[in-house]
Amino acid sequence: MCRSGDAPLAYGSGGHSLSRPLLWCVLAELSHGQTQLSGDQHCSGASETRYRHDDRLGGRFLAVREGVAVSVVPCMKPHADLVVFVSTMATKTSKLHGKVAPAHRVDEAALLRFSLANVEGFPRQPKHFIIHQFGHGQSNPTFLLEATGDVNGAPSKRYVLRKKPPGMILESAHAVEREFQVLKALGEHTDVPVPKVFCLCKDPGIIGTPFYIMEYLEGRIFMDPKLPGVAPETRGAIYRATAKVLASIHKVNVDAIGLEGFGRRDNYCRRQVERWERQYLSSTGEGKPNQNPKMLELAHWLKDHLPIEDPLRATTIGLVHGDFRIDNIVFHPFEDRVIGVLDWELSTLGNQMCDVAYSSLPYVVDLKLSEDGPYGGFELTGRPEGIPSLPEYLADYCLASGKPWPVAEWKFYVAFSMFRGASIYAGVYHRWTLGNASGGERARLTGKLANVVIDSAWMVINQESLLPKQPPFVHAIPTNLHSSEQQGKFFPSQRVLELKSKLLNFMETHIYPLEKEFYNRAQSSLRWTIHPEEERLKELAKQEGLWNLFIPLDSADRARKLLFDGRALVITWKTIGCLAQVLLRYGTKEQQQQWLIPLLEGKIRSGFAMTEPNVASSDATNIECSISRRGDSYVINGRKWWTSGAMDPRCKILIVMGKTNFSAAKHKQQSMILVDINSPGVCIKRPLLVFGFDDAPHGHAEVLFENVRVPAENILLGEGRGFEIAQGRLGPGRLHHCMRLIGAAERGMQLMVERALQRKVFGKMIAEHGSFLSDIAKCRIEIERTRLLVLEAADQLDRHGNKKARGILAMAKVAAPNMALQVLDLAMQVHGAAGLSSDTVLSHLWATSRTLRIADGPDEVHLGTIAKLEIQRAKL
C-alpha cells in the first residue's frame, strides 16, 4: 500500500509555512530499481513524476510533474514496498510548525471565545481547538489555529494568527495594526494577492498582546532563493512571477484605497537610514551585544549618498512592502504564480526602489542562517541555471511597473537594504539574548550574520559599477511569439516598450502630483513666468532619455510610445520636447545651428504664426500676410492670431506663414520664414483665451507684424514652398494631436474610475450602478477603436507618406477629439460639480480637447477629404 508523506506544499503567512498530509508518493519498484509510471514512462531512481491520492477522482491518483498536473491514472498495485518521494521544490513543511514556545503560550480558551465571536465562518462547536507555532521567521510570532471536528458536521477550518511578541520591544516595531490595515485595503480594493484578514484585536487582555487573524493559504513557499531541486525553466518562471507581483504592489494607488495617510511622502530614505541606525544602537552597546564600527560608518555613507529626489514628494513614492523576498511569497500549489504576499509588518509609503533592491539581495549575499558560510550571493557563488541575472530580474520589474532603469542610484539602494538587514538581525540577536526571539534557537546565528551583511555592504560600495547603463532585452510577450507577424501589426519594439514604461512612470511620479500646483500658478499674478519645477522636470526628462521624443522618424513607433503622454495634456509636452519639427525637417544647416540646437536643449521656445482673424484660415490659400523681398531682406506685414507659444517668455523665434507672390499659382504663393520675436515691428497684442483658459505661461497670442525686416536667409526651403511645408507639418502634427487626445481620454478614464470607486450614491458606490458600468464600457470601446485608427494612420504615414495617408489621417483627426470629448464629458459628470471646477484637471482637458476639433483643420475639412477619397474610390 502507498504510504502518505508530507506534501511539498506550503501553507501559512508571515514567512511561515504549514502542510497537511496529501499522500504524495511514488510507486517505486524496489526490486527493479525503477519507478512504475503510467503508460510507457520509466525513469531510474526518484522520479520527478509524483502521484497524489485524490478522493474526488474516485480513488485514482493525480500524476504531477514539476508541479503541473499531467494525467490521471488508476492506483497501481506495486510489486514491492513503496517509498515516499519528498520533493525539494518547496520546503518540507513538517519542519515549519510545532509546539508553541513557552514564552509565546496564550490563553487558548480566551482565544477560542474571541474567534467564535469575531472570525467569519469559524466552526460554531469545534471538538478540538489546536494551536501550533510556526518556526520560520524572526519577527511577529505566528500561529496556526485549527478548529476540528465540529459536532454539527461542519468542516474543519484553519486560520493564521499574527501577534506582537511579548516583553519589551523596540519603538514602532511589530506593528500588527498597520499590517492588518494594509492587508485589508489591498484585499478589498486591489488585485494584489494577499490573504484575507478577518479581525484585529487591540486588547492585550485576550492573549497578552494585540493580534489579528487571517485566512490560511495553501500553496508553496520557497525558503531558499537558489530554488534547489527545481527545473531551470520553473526557476525562471518563479523569479518572473516575483518581479511581476512586486510591480503590482508598486502600481497601487494608495489614495484610492484609503492608505493616503499610511506614511510620509518626503525624505523617505533619510528617515529610514536614521530609523535603522537608532534601532541598531538600541540593540547593541553597553550591556548588549557589541557594536560594529563599520555599521556606524555605513550609516554615515548612506546619509552622504541619498538619492537626489529623496526630499521631494513627487518621486518614486508609493506603497512599500518593506520585507519583500521570495520566502514571504506563497505560490500556487501547481502553477508558477503568486497567490499570497505575506509579512507586511514593515510596509509604509516610501521609495519603492528600496523594495526592489531588498528583493535582489540573494544576488549579492546569502542570508540563510547557518553556522558556516559561504555567505556570497549568486554573483560570487554562481547563479543556478534558469534563475535570471540581476539585470534581467530588474528589467522584468521595470517593464511591469513602468519604473526607469535604476542604474544611477542602485548602489545606494543595495547598500541601504543591507544596512537595514544588518539592523534587523542585530535586533533579533538582542531579543534572543533576552529569550523572546520568535525564531527560537536559530536566532542565535543572527548576530554573526549581521556582521557578514555589514562587510558585504562595504564590498558593494567599493565596486565600480553594479548594473549596465542600459537594461538587457526582456521579452514583453509570451515566449511562443517570435516573429513580427505573430506579434501583430502594431506590436511595439522593445525600445518603444522601454520608453513607454519610463514615460508613464515619469508622469505618475512627477507630472500628476504637480497638476494642481501648475494650475494655481497659472491663475496667479505669476502666471506669465516659468514655474521653477518645469525647468527641473525638463532636466529630469533629459536624464531619463525622455527629452524630444518627437525626433524618431518612425511615426508608428512614436505613436506607440506617445499614445499615453497626453494624459497630462496641459503639462507633459512642455517637459519632454520643444516642438521644433519644422526646423528639423526643413531648416538649413545655418538655421538649425542658430535656432534648432537651443530649441532642442530647451533653452528657448518657438511659436507658429499661420492663422489670421480676417480670413477662414482652414484654407491656407486665403492667407493675407505679405512677405516682400527687398534686397537682402524680407519685409513682413500682417496680423496673426492663435500664434502658439508667443506669450511664453522663453519664446525667441516665430515661424510665420505669408505670401511672397500673390500672382503665382494658388499653392505656390505661400512661404514660411523665421522671425526673431524681438525684431522691430513685432507686437504681441494680447493673449487669447479658450473657455477662459489662457494656457499661461505658454499661451496663444494675437501678433501684429508691421514692416518687420528679417534677413533673406531666414526663408524656409525657398519662396513659394510654404504650402508644401504646411502639408508636411500638418500630417505628423495632426497625428501628434490624436495621440495626446487618446492620452487625455485615458486620464479622464483613470480619474473617473477612481471617483466611482470612492463615492457612494443611493446606498452604493457609483461603480456599482448599472448605468455607470454601461457608460464606462462604451468609453473603453471608443478609446480602443480610436487608438487602433491612430496606429493605422501612423503606420500608413510611415509607409506611404502624407499624400497617400491623408484619408486615414483625416479619419483619425475627426475621431480622436470627438472620442476624447465624450469620455471627458462623462468623467466630469461622474465628478459632479467638482468636474467643472479647477480642483480637477478635467475641465482644462476638455477645453483643450475641444480646440482640437478646429486646430490643424476643422472636422468639416477632414470629413470632406474622407468623402472625396471615398467617391474617387467608387469611380475606379
DASULDA-V202517 format. One record per residue. N is the residue number from 1. RES is the residue in one small letter. PSI is psi in degrees with one decimal (none if undefined). NEAR is the number of other C-alpha atoms within 12 Angstrom. Layout:
N,RES,PSI,NEAR
N,RES,PSI,NEAR
This chain:
1,m,153.9,18
2,c,139.3,27
3,r,142.7,23
4,s,145.0,23
5,g,164.2,28
6,d,133.8,28
7,a,145.4,39
8,p,38.6,44
9,l,147.7,40
10,a,145.8,45
11,y,149.4,47
12,g,-163.1,50
13,s,163.9,53
14,g,32.8,52
15,g,14.6,43
16,h,159.3,52
17,s,160.2,46
18,l,153.7,44
19,s,164.9,36
20,r,150.8,28
21,p,121.6,24
22,l,12.0,28
23,l,44.3,32
24,w,133.6,35
25,c,162.3,39
26,v,151.8,45
27,l,92.9,44
28,a,122.6,34
29,e,88.3,26
30,l,-34.9,19
31,s,-24.0,15
32,h,-7.6,17
33,g,20.5,20
34,q,163.8,23
35,t,128.7,35
36,q,122.4,34
37,l,173.7,34
38,s,149.2,25
39,g,-135.7,13
40,d,22.2,8
41,q,128.8,14
42,h,150.2,21
43,c,157.8,20
44,s,153.1,19
45,g,-153.3,20
46,a,122.2,27
47,s,151.8,30
48,e,-4.4,31
49,t,129.1,35
50,r,156.7,39
51,y,132.4,45
52,r,126.9,42
53,h,130.7,30
54,d,112.0,21
55,d,-28.8,14
56,r,-16.7,11
57,l,21.7,16
58,g,38.8,13
59,g,4.2,17
60,r,174.7,20
61,f,139.3,33
62,l,116.0,34
63,a,130.5,36
64,v,127.3,29
65,r,127.4,26
66,e,34.4,28
67,g,6.9,34
68,v,127.8,22
69,a,128.5,19
70,v,-24.8,19
71,s,161.9,20
72,v,124.9,27
73,v,153.0,25
74,p,154.9,23
75,c,117.5,26
76,m,136.8,28
77,k,119.9,20
78,p,161.7,23
79,h,-14.8,18
80,a,-174.4,19
81,d,153.7,20
82,l,150.1,27
83,v,154.8,27
84,v,136.3,28
85,f,120.9,30
86,v,115.1,31
87,s,145.3,35
88,t,9.2,27
89,m,-39.9,37
90,a,174.6,43
91,t,141.6,36
92,k,105.2,31
93,t,-12.8,36
94,s,-17.1,28
95,k,-3.4,23
96,l,-6.6,35
97,h,157.3,35
98,g,-148.7,24
99,k,151.8,22
100,v,131.1,26
101,a,145.4,26
102,p,-38.7,15
103,a,-14.2,21
104,h,12.3,33
105,r,146.1,25
106,v,167.6,32
107,d,99.9,20
108,e,-38.2,24
109,a,-42.7,17
110,a,-39.9,18
111,l,-39.0,34
112,l,-43.6,31
113,r,-42.7,20
114,f,-42.8,26
115,s,-41.4,37
116,l,-33.7,22
117,a,-21.6,17
118,n,-13.4,21
119,v,120.0,30
120,e,128.8,19
121,g,5.6,20
122,f,135.0,31
123,p,133.4,31
124,r,-40.2,28
125,q,69.9,23
126,p,141.6,26
127,k,-34.1,20
128,h,138.7,21
129,f,106.1,30
130,i,137.3,28
131,i,126.2,30
132,h,160.2,35
133,q,137.0,41
134,f,141.1,40
135,g,-23.0,36
136,h,140.9,42
137,g,149.6,38
138,q,19.8,37
139,s,-116.6,40
140,n,126.9,42
141,p,135.1,43
142,t,136.4,48
143,f,150.5,48
144,l,127.3,39
145,l,125.4,40
146,e,119.5,32
147,a,107.9,32
148,t,157.7,24
149,g,49.0,20
150,d,134.1,19
151,v,-21.2,15
152,n,6.0,13
153,g,6.8,14
154,a,148.0,17
155,p,153.8,19
156,s,151.5,24
157,k,149.8,31
158,r,141.1,36
159,y,165.4,41
160,v,133.5,44
161,l,132.6,45
162,r,133.7,48
163,k,161.5,42
164,k,147.0,39
165,p,158.4,36
166,p,169.2,29
167,g,-170.5,18
168,m,129.5,20
169,i,159.8,24
170,l,152.2,27
171,e,134.9,14
172,s,2.1,18
173,a,159.2,26
174,h,39.8,36
175,a,82.7,31
176,v,-24.7,37
177,e,-43.8,32
178,r,-37.0,32
179,e,-43.5,44
180,f,-43.1,37
181,q,-45.9,29
182,v,-37.3,42
183,l,-41.1,44
184,k,-44.5,30
185,a,-45.3,31
186,l,-41.3,36
187,g,-33.2,26
188,e,-22.6,21
189,h,-4.5,24
190,t,174.4,23
191,d,5.5,24
192,v,125.6,32
193,p,112.9,31
194,v,154.4,39
195,p,147.3,39
196,k,133.2,34
197,v,141.9,35
198,f,-44.4,31
199,c,156.0,31
200,l,133.3,31
201,c,115.3,30
202,k,-5.1,22
203,d,110.3,18
204,p,-7.5,20
205,g,-14.1,15
206,i,-61.0,23
207,i,19.2,29
208,g,-34.5,23
209,t,162.6,32
210,p,151.3,31
211,f,167.6,40
212,y,160.3,45
213,i,135.9,42
214,m,174.4,43
215,e,161.5,35
216,y,115.2,36
217,l,140.1,39
218,e,113.2,33
219,g,-153.2,37
220,r,139.5,44
221,i,128.7,48
222,f,106.6,41
223,m,-27.8,35
224,d,118.4,27
225,p,-13.4,38
226,k,-17.1,38
227,l,56.9,33
228,p,143.5,22
229,g,1.4,27
230,v,139.3,29
231,a,145.8,24
232,p,-43.3,21
233,e,-30.2,20
234,t,-37.9,29
235,r,-46.1,33
236,g,-42.0,28
237,a,-38.0,27
238,i,-42.5,38
239,y,-36.2,41
240,r,-40.2,35
241,a,-36.0,33
242,t,-46.2,42
243,a,-39.2,38
244,k,-42.3,32
245,v,-32.3,41
246,l,-41.1,48
247,a,-38.3,36
248,s,-35.0,32
249,i,-43.9,41
250,h,-15.3,42
251,k,-2.0,33
252,v,134.2,33
253,n,100.2,30
254,v,-30.6,28
255,d,-30.0,25
256,a,-13.6,26
257,i,15.4,27
258,g,16.4,24
259,l,23.7,28
260,e,-26.6,22
261,g,22.5,19
262,f,-9.3,26
263,g,164.4,27
264,r,155.6,26
265,r,8.1,32
266,d,155.3,24
267,n,36.8,27
268,y,-49.7,36
269,c,-42.2,43
270,r,-46.4,32
271,r,-37.6,25
272,q,-41.9,33
273,v,-45.1,37
274,e,-38.8,25
275,r,-50.2,25
276,w,-23.4,36
277,e,-44.8,34
278,r,-41.9,26
279,q,-41.3,33
280,y,-44.2,39
281,l,-32.3,29
282,s,-23.2,28
283,s,-6.9,35
284,t,170.6,31
285,g,-157.7,18
286,e,126.8,10
287,g,4.1,13
288,k,-179.8,20
289,p,152.5,28
290,n,146.7,23
291,q,146.9,29
292,n,115.5,28
293,p,-26.5,18
294,k,-29.1,23
295,m,-40.7,38
296,l,-36.5,27
297,e,-37.2,21
298,l,-39.3,38
299,a,-41.8,39
300,h,-41.6,20
301,w,-42.6,23
302,l,-40.8,34
303,k,-29.7,28
304,d,-9.9,16
305,h,34.2,24
306,l,146.4,31
307,p,143.3,29
308,i,-24.7,24
309,e,0.1,27
310,d,-40.0,31
311,p,-13.8,21
312,l,149.0,26
313,r,-34.1,26
314,a,63.1,33
315,t,-154.2,35
316,t,53.7,42
317,i,135.4,41
318,g,-162.4,42
319,l,128.3,43
320,v,128.8,42
321,h,-46.1,43
322,g,-21.8,36
323,d,45.2,37
324,f,114.7,41
325,r,167.0,37
326,i,-27.6,40
327,d,6.9,40
328,n,20.5,39
329,i,134.7,49
330,v,124.9,46
331,f,153.8,41
332,h,146.7,28
333,p,-34.1,30
334,f,-26.6,31
335,e,151.9,22
336,d,61.1,32
337,r,154.1,30
338,v,133.8,38
339,i,-6.9,34
340,g,132.7,45
341,v,128.2,48
342,l,173.5,50
343,d,71.6,44
344,w,20.0,40
345,e,-36.6,37
346,l,10.9,34
347,s,149.6,37
348,t,-170.3,35
349,l,133.3,39
350,g,-164.8,38
351,n,111.1,45
352,q,-18.1,42
353,m,-18.8,46
354,c,-39.2,47
355,d,-44.7,43
356,v,-45.3,44
357,a,-41.4,43
358,y,-39.2,36
359,s,-19.6,40
360,s,5.2,41
361,l,-30.4,42
362,p,-23.6,42
363,y,-21.3,34
364,v,-41.2,39
365,v,145.4,41
366,d,113.9,32
367,l,13.8,40
368,k,146.7,31
369,l,106.4,30
370,s,155.7,19
371,e,-41.0,17
372,d,160.0,14
373,g,-157.3,17
374,p,153.6,20
375,y,8.6,29
376,g,150.4,27
377,g,-170.8,29
378,f,-36.5,26
379,e,-22.9,24
380,l,-41.0,18
381,t,-9.2,17
382,g,132.5,20
383,r,125.6,25
384,p,144.0,28
385,e,133.4,19
386,g,-31.2,24
387,i,129.9,33
388,p,156.6,36
389,s,165.7,31
390,l,-47.3,32
391,p,-36.2,31
392,e,-41.6,28
393,y,-44.8,40
394,l,-37.6,42
395,a,-38.8,40
396,d,-45.2,39
397,y,-47.2,43
398,c,-39.2,43
399,l,-41.1,40
400,a,-31.0,34
401,s,-19.2,36
402,g,12.5,32
403,k,149.0,41
404,p,160.6,42
405,w,124.9,36
406,p,30.8,33
407,v,-35.5,28
408,a,-41.4,24
409,e,10.3,29
410,w,-37.5,36
411,k,-40.9,34
412,f,-48.4,40
413,y,-40.5,39
414,v,-45.9,40
415,a,-40.3,44
416,f,-41.8,50
417,s,-38.4,44
418,m,-36.4,46
419,f,-47.1,51
420,r,-43.3,41
421,g,-41.1,42
422,a,-38.6,43
423,s,-40.8,42
424,i,-45.3,42
425,y,-37.5,41
426,a,-38.9,45
427,g,-40.5,45
428,v,-42.2,44
429,y,-39.1,39
430,h,-42.7,38
431,r,-34.5,34
432,w,-40.0,29
433,t,-23.9,25
434,l,-10.4,23
435,g,15.2,23
436,n,27.7,31
437,a,131.7,39
438,s,-17.4,42
439,g,-1.3,36
440,g,-144.9,33
441,e,-28.2,23
442,r,-25.5,25
443,a,-17.3,35
444,r,-28.6,30
445,l,-12.0,29
446,t,-24.9,36
447,g,-44.6,36
448,k,-41.8,31
449,l,-32.5,37
450,a,-44.1,42
451,n,-34.0,34
452,v,-43.5,38
453,v,-39.5,42
454,i,-45.9,40
455,d,-39.7,28
456,s,-35.5,37
457,a,-40.9,36
458,w,-31.3,29
459,m,-40.9,24
460,v,-46.6,33
461,i,-36.3,28
462,n,-6.0,16
463,q,147.1,17
464,e,-44.1,11
465,s,142.4,16
466,l,-25.9,27
467,l,152.6,25
468,p,158.0,20
469,k,-29.1,17
470,q,147.0,23
471,p,153.0,27
472,p,166.5,23
473,f,131.6,23
474,v,129.0,27
475,h,124.6,25
476,a,6.0,27
477,i,166.1,22
478,p,146.4,12
479,t,-13.1,13
480,n,2.2,10
481,l,119.0,14
482,h,-45.0,14
483,s,158.9,14
484,s,-30.7,13
485,e,-42.5,10
486,q,-32.6,14
487,q,-24.4,18
488,g,156.5,13
489,k,-37.4,19
490,f,19.0,27
491,f,128.5,27
492,p,155.9,30
493,s,165.0,27
494,q,-38.3,22
495,r,-42.2,25
496,v,-41.6,31
497,l,-43.5,34
498,e,-45.0,37
499,l,-41.4,38
500,k,-45.6,35
501,s,-44.6,36
502,k,-39.4,39
503,l,-45.1,44
504,l,-41.4,39
505,n,-39.8,35
506,f,-42.0,41
507,m,-46.2,41
508,e,-38.2,35
509,t,-41.7,34
510,h,-34.4,35
511,i,-56.4,39
512,y,-41.1,31
513,p,-18.8,26
514,l,1.4,30
515,e,-51.4,32
516,k,-38.0,22
517,e,-42.3,25
518,f,-41.7,35
519,y,-43.6,32
520,n,-38.9,20
521,r,-36.5,23
522,a,-15.5,28
523,q,-0.6,20
524,s,-179.9,16
525,s,-12.0,12
526,l,12.7,17
527,r,-23.7,25
528,w,18.5,26
529,t,163.8,25
530,i,128.1,24
531,h,130.2,29
532,p,-28.5,16
533,e,-28.6,24
534,e,-41.6,29
535,e,-38.0,22
536,r,-39.9,23
537,l,-36.7,32
538,k,-41.3,32
539,e,-40.6,24
540,l,-40.6,28
541,a,-39.2,34
542,k,-43.2,23
543,q,-33.9,21
544,e,-0.8,32
545,g,25.4,26
546,l,13.2,37
547,w,137.5,31
548,n,54.1,33
549,l,-10.2,36
550,f,-12.7,33
551,i,-38.8,23
552,p,136.7,23
553,l,-15.7,21
554,d,107.4,25
555,s,-36.0,38
556,a,-44.9,35
557,d,-40.4,35
558,r,-39.9,39
559,a,-43.5,48
560,r,-37.2,43
561,k,-16.2,38
562,l,0.7,47
563,l,-13.9,45
564,f,-8.5,39
565,d,-12.4,46
566,g,2.5,38
567,r,-24.6,42
568,a,63.7,49
569,l,-31.4,42
570,v,-29.8,41
571,i,-43.3,40
572,t,-45.0,37
573,w,-25.0,35
574,k,-25.9,43
575,t,-9.1,42
576,i,2.8,42
577,g,170.2,32
578,c,1.3,36
579,l,52.8,36
580,a,35.4,35
581,q,-37.6,34
582,v,-47.2,39
583,l,-36.4,39
584,l,-39.9,30
585,r,-38.1,25
586,y,-6.0,29
587,g,149.3,28
588,t,169.8,22
589,k,-40.9,18
590,e,-41.3,17
591,q,-40.8,31
592,q,-38.6,24
593,q,-41.4,16
594,q,-39.5,21
595,w,-38.8,34
596,l,-42.9,32
597,i,-47.1,22
598,p,-33.8,23
599,l,-46.1,32
600,l,-30.4,31
601,e,-8.3,24
602,g,13.6,32
603,k,-29.2,21
604,i,172.4,30
605,r,166.0,36
606,s,163.4,41
607,g,156.3,43
608,f,119.1,42
609,a,103.2,40
610,m,-49.6,46
611,t,141.7,37
612,e,146.5,31
613,p,-20.5,24
614,n,-4.0,15
615,v,162.3,19
616,a,98.4,18
617,s,-4.8,27
618,s,-20.0,25
619,d,102.1,24
620,a,-18.2,32
621,t,-11.5,32
622,n,-10.5,25
623,i,138.1,37
624,e,-16.1,31
625,c,133.1,41
626,s,142.2,32
627,i,102.9,40
628,s,130.1,31
629,r,128.8,26
630,r,98.5,16
631,g,-125.3,12
632,d,23.1,14
633,s,167.6,21
634,y,141.3,30
635,v,130.1,34
636,i,131.4,40
637,n,130.6,31
638,g,172.4,33
639,r,125.8,34
640,k,153.0,42
641,w,174.1,36
642,w,36.5,36
643,t,111.0,38
644,s,133.1,37
645,g,-0.6,39
646,a,-23.6,45
647,m,-14.8,39
648,d,126.4,32
649,p,-16.5,26
650,r,-5.1,28
651,c,122.0,37
652,k,-17.1,29
653,i,135.2,39
654,l,138.4,41
655,i,113.6,43
656,v,133.3,51
657,m,127.9,46
658,g,-172.0,47
659,k,129.7,39
660,t,-18.4,37
661,n,102.0,25
662,f,-13.8,23
663,s,0.7,13
664,a,177.0,16
665,a,154.5,15
666,k,-41.0,20
667,h,14.0,27
668,k,8.4,24
669,q,-28.0,31
670,q,145.2,41
671,s,161.2,42
672,m,143.2,44
673,i,149.4,49
674,l,130.4,46
675,v,120.7,41
676,d,126.2,32
677,i,-18.3,35
678,n,7.3,21
679,s,143.0,23
680,p,136.4,19
681,g,-12.2,23
682,v,118.8,31
683,c,116.7,26
684,i,108.0,34
685,k,-49.4,20
686,r,155.7,19
687,p,150.1,30
688,l,133.6,28
689,l,144.6,24
690,v,108.4,23
691,f,37.9,17
692,g,-10.9,17
693,f,128.8,27
694,d,0.5,31
695,d,32.1,37
696,a,144.9,36
697,p,5.7,36
698,h,-77.3,36
699,g,153.4,38
700,h,153.4,35
701,a,157.9,37
702,e,129.8,31
703,v,133.7,37
704,l,130.6,30
705,f,113.3,35
706,e,105.8,22
707,n,46.8,24
708,v,121.5,33
709,r,126.4,31
710,v,155.9,35
711,p,147.3,24
712,a,-28.6,26
713,e,-1.8,25
714,n,-7.7,36
715,i,141.9,40
716,l,120.0,36
717,l,-17.0,28
718,g,162.0,24
719,e,145.0,31
720,g,9.2,30
721,r,16.1,29
722,g,-39.4,38
723,f,-37.1,32
724,e,-42.8,29
725,i,-43.4,37
726,a,-44.5,39
727,q,-39.0,26
728,g,-33.2,26
729,r,-38.2,28
730,l,-33.6,33
731,g,-63.0,40
732,p,-34.7,44
733,g,-44.9,34
734,r,-40.6,43
735,l,-41.2,49
736,h,-42.6,42
737,h,-41.9,42
738,c,-41.1,52
739,m,-46.2,50
740,r,-35.7,41
741,l,-38.5,50
742,i,-40.4,51
743,g,-41.0,44
744,a,-40.1,47
745,a,-40.8,49
746,e,-38.8,41
747,r,-42.8,38
748,g,-42.5,45
749,m,-43.9,38
750,q,-49.9,32
751,l,-37.6,35
752,m,-46.5,38
753,v,-42.1,34
754,e,-43.3,26
755,r,-42.4,30
756,a,-27.2,30
757,l,-10.6,29
758,q,-24.8,22
759,r,137.9,22
760,k,132.3,16
761,v,139.4,18
762,f,42.1,10
763,g,-3.5,10
764,k,162.9,14
765,m,148.6,20
766,i,-38.0,28
767,a,-12.1,26
768,e,-5.1,20
769,h,135.0,20
770,g,-36.8,13
771,s,-39.8,15
772,f,-44.4,24
773,l,-39.5,21
774,s,-44.6,16
775,d,-42.8,26
776,i,-32.2,34
777,a,-42.1,19
778,k,-37.8,19
779,c,-42.6,32
780,r,-38.7,27
781,i,-45.1,20
782,e,-42.5,27
783,i,-46.8,38
784,e,-38.6,23
785,r,-29.4,20
786,t,-38.4,36
787,r,-44.5,38
788,l,-37.4,29
789,l,-41.7,33
790,v,-41.6,47
791,l,-40.5,38
792,e,-40.8,32
793,a,-42.4,44
794,a,-41.4,46
795,d,-45.2,32
796,q,-36.1,30
797,l,-40.5,35
798,d,-41.9,27
799,r,-31.0,17
800,h,-13.6,19
801,g,174.8,25
802,n,-45.7,30
803,k,-50.5,24
804,k,-22.8,21
805,a,4.8,31
806,r,-30.7,35
807,g,-50.3,34
808,i,-32.4,37
809,l,-41.1,47
810,a,-41.3,44
811,m,-45.4,39
812,a,-40.3,45
813,k,-29.4,48
814,v,-44.4,39
815,a,-42.0,38
816,a,-52.5,45
817,p,-37.1,46
818,n,-40.2,32
819,m,-47.7,40
820,a,-41.9,48
821,l,-38.9,36
822,q,-46.4,33
823,v,-45.5,41
824,l,-34.7,45
825,d,-43.4,33
826,l,-39.5,37
827,a,-42.2,39
828,m,-39.3,35
829,q,-41.9,28
830,v,-33.6,37
831,h,-12.1,32
832,g,-142.5,22
833,a,-31.1,15
834,a,-30.5,19
835,g,-23.3,26
836,l,-8.9,24
837,s,176.8,19
838,s,3.6,25
839,d,-17.6,20
840,t,166.2,33
841,v,-3.6,41
842,l,-45.3,44
843,s,-37.3,36
844,h,-41.2,39
845,l,-41.1,47
846,w,-46.1,41
847,a,-42.9,31
848,t,-41.1,37
849,s,-35.3,43
850,r,-34.1,29
851,t,-27.1,28
852,l,-0.2,34
853,r,-8.1,33
854,i,-47.1,26
855,a,144.0,29
856,d,34.9,37
857,g,121.1,31
858,p,163.6,27
859,d,-41.0,28
860,e,-39.0,20
861,v,-44.8,27
862,h,-37.3,30
863,l,-37.2,24
864,g,-41.7,19
865,t,-46.1,26
866,i,-45.0,25
867,a,-43.5,19
868,k,-42.5,17
869,l,-35.1,22
870,e,-40.8,16
871,i,-41.5,12
872,q,-40.6,12
873,r,-36.6,11
874,a,-27.9,9
875,k,-17.6,8
876,l,none,7
